Amino acid sequence: MKHKDLYLGFLSFGMFLTVAAIATKPVIAQCVTSHVGVQLNMSNTPARQTSNVEMNSPKSCTGNSSSSTAVQVNTSNNGRVRQHQEVRHDIRNNGRNTGVNGPSIQNSVVIPVNVRTPKNFNP
C-alpha cells in the first residue's frame, strides 16, 4: 500500500509541475542599457579625457539589454594626450506586450585616471 501512495504522490506532483509550466508566462523585465569605461594615462603630463555616452530607448521598453565596455591606456611621455570615448546605444522593444510599463534602466560609468610619472619614467 505504501508504494501505491508514493506512486500517486509522485504522479500528482508531476501533474502539478506540468500544469504550472503550461499556465505561466515567461518573465520579461524592463530594458537595460549599460556602459563601463576606463581611461588611464600614465605620463608626466595630464591627458585630456572626455566621453560622450548616449542611450536611447522607447518610453516603455521591455525584454532587451545592451552592454559595452571600453579601456584606453597611454604609457608614453610624448606630450599632450587626448582620450575620448564615444558610445551610443539604441535599444527597442522585443515586440511582446508584457504589461511592464516602467522606464528603461540606463547606467553609464566612465572613470578617467591620470597617474603622474617621473621625468625618467621609461615604459
N, C-alpha and C positions, 0 to 999 in steps of 0.2 A: 504494500500500500504506500509506503514511504516513497518508493521510486516513482509511482504514478503521480503523487502530489508534486514531487520535484520536477517531473517532466511537464506537468501542467503549469507550474510556476515559470519555468523557462519559456514555454510556449506563450504564456500571457505577456511576459516581459518582451519577448521578440515581437509580438504583435504591437505592443505599445511603442517600441522603437520604430517600427515600420510606419505606423500612423503619424508619429511625431515628425519623422523625416519628410513625409509627403505633405503634411499640413503646414509646415513652417516655411517662411520665405528666407532667402539669404540676407545676411546683414550687410548693409551698404552704408558707409559713413559719408561725411562731407568730403569735398575735395581738399587735398593737402598739397601745398607747394613749399619747397624749402631750398635754400642756398646757403652753403658754408664756404667762406673763402679766407685764405691766409695770404698776406703779402709780407715777405720777410726781406729786409735789406740789411746786409752786414757790410758796412762801409764806413769810411771816416767822414762821409758827407751824408746827411739825411736824404732819403728819397721822397719824391712827390708821389704819395699813394692815394689813389682815388678809386671809387667804384660807383657804378650805376646799376641798380637791380630793379627790374620791372616784373611785376607779377599780375597777370590778368586772368580773370575767370568770370563766368556769369554770376549774377547776384545770388542765385540759388544753384549750387553745383554739388553733385554727388557722384561718388564712385570712381574718382580718378586721383592720381597723385603724380607729382613731378618733383625730382630732386636733382641738385647739381652740387659739385664741389670744384674748387679751383685753388691751386697753390702757385705762388710766384716767389722765386728766390733769386736774390742778387748777392754775389760774394766778391764783387770787384771794387777796386778803388779808382775807377776811371771816370771821375767827375760826377755830374748830376745824373740821377736815375729817375725815371718815371715808371711807376707800376700802376696799371689801370685794369679793372675788371668790368666788363660789360656783359650783363646777364639778362636774359629775357625768357620768361615762362608764360606760355599761353595754354590754358587748360580749359576743357569743355566737359559737359555732362556725358555720362555714359549712355544716355538715352532711355534709361528706365525711370519710371515715376515711383519714387520710394517713400514719399511723404516727409523726407528730411528737408527742412527749409532753412537751415542755419547758414551763416556765411562761410565762405571758404576759409581754411586756416592757412595763413601765409607767414613764413618765418624766414628772415634773412639775417645772416651774421657775417660780416667781413672784418677781419682782425688785421690792422696794419701794425707791423713791428719794425722799428728801426733800432739796430744794435750798432752803436758807435765802436769802431775798431781803432787800434793804434796805427800811427802812420807806417810802421814797419810790418803791418799785417800782410801776409802773403798766402792766399788760399791755395 
